[in-house]
Amino acid sequence: MNYRFAVIGHPVAHSLSPVIHQDFANQADICLQYDKLLGDEHAFEKQVNDFFARGGRGLNVTLPFKERAYAMASMATKRCLAAKAANTLWMESGKLQADNTDGIGLIRDLQRYLTLNGRNILILGAGGAARGILSPLLDFSPDRLLVANRTLSKAEALKKDFPSIEVCSFEHLDFSSEIVINATSSSLSGGGVPFSSRLFAHRPFCYDLAYSSSEVTSFVAYVRALGCQAVDGLGMLVEQAAEAFKIWHGVMPDTLSVLKKLRIKQKD
């Protein structure tokens, strides 16, 4: 029997989640169907309900629906409750369950490149993507963690849930950081990178939560041109997918082999 899974988001055509989950399934000798669903801003909740009503087993949620997915759930894990955003949904005993695997996915990938304890960290963006990574980053006791957003009120809303962070608007951003994480959708929008080069004058390590299957993201290209070491979110994608796969199937897949294959395709 083929079990049905999917990723829902807007945009979603670029998603590599079907490829990744199929590779994981092949490792575990599991038969599954994993689709892409284009999310409808006006009917997201109906799409989710219809998916599970028709026998869907698990749903990954990406931009811009993570906070709405969290709001739908009857039960949520501790890390999902902390984030108030969900990227993994499934049904259990007739109730919608939610988790957020973004944070653990980011941490596992970041630790391939540097240690995290006691760092000065700047997060660009205050949406659902930022919410999902804040709690696990704070577990490493950063010296400072600043969240900057175009609209200050959205960053201030985050601070209510995470009082130890600092917040500001892009307009007033002046922060010397060791790690910069782009949690905005700028790399997916097709436009330019809306950040001043002075943010990267001290050559921080830069990480883009977004990724591209065929080339570096606009953010990664921009900061590399300024002399920074930079990585896209492909490794995070694979790691958060592995955590979701474990939730759904009870098996933790090998991630490194899948990531290496995707990196090779990215360079071709």
Stockholm file with secondary structure:
# STOCKHOLM 1.0

chainA/1-268         MNYRFAVIGHPVAHSLSPVIHQDFANQADICLQYDKLLGDEHAFEKQVNDFFARGGRGLNVTLPFKERAYAMASMATKRCLAAKAANTLWMESGKLQADNTDGIGLIRDLQRYLTLNGRNILILGAGGAARGILSPLLDFSPDRLLVANRTLSKAEALKKDFPSIEVCSFEHLDFSSEIVINATSSSLSGGGVPFSSRLFAHRPFCYDLAYSSSEVTSFVAYVRALGCQAVDGLGMLVEQAAEAFKIWHGVMPDTLSVLKKLRIKQKD
#=GR chainA/1-268 SS CCEEEEEEESSCTTCCHHHHHHHHHHHHTCCEEEEEEECCTTTHHHHHHHHHHTTCCEEEECTTCHHHHHHHCSEECHHHHHHTCCSEEEEETTEEEEECCHHHHHHHHHTTTCCCTTCEEEEECCSHHHHHHHHHHHTTCCSEEEEEESSHHHHHHHHHHCTTSEEEEGGGCCCCCSEEEECSSHHHHSSCCCSCGGGGTTCCEEEESCCCSSSCCHHHHHHHHTTCCEECTHHHHHHHHHHHHHHHHSCCCCCHHHHHHHHHHHHC
#=GC SS_cons         CCEEEEEEESSCTTCCHHHHHHHHHHHHTCCEEEEEEECCTTTHHHHHHHHHHTTCCEEEECTTCHHHHHHHCSEECHHHHHHTCCSEEEEETTEEEEECCHHHHHHHHHTTTCCCTTCEEEEECCSHHHHHHHHHHHTTCCSEEEEEESSHHHHHHHHHHCTTSEEEEGGGCCCCCSEEEECSSHHHHSSCCCSCGGGGTTCCEEEESCCCSSSCCHHHHHHHHTTCCEECTHHHHHHHHHHHHHHHHSCCCCCHHHHHHHHHHHHC
//
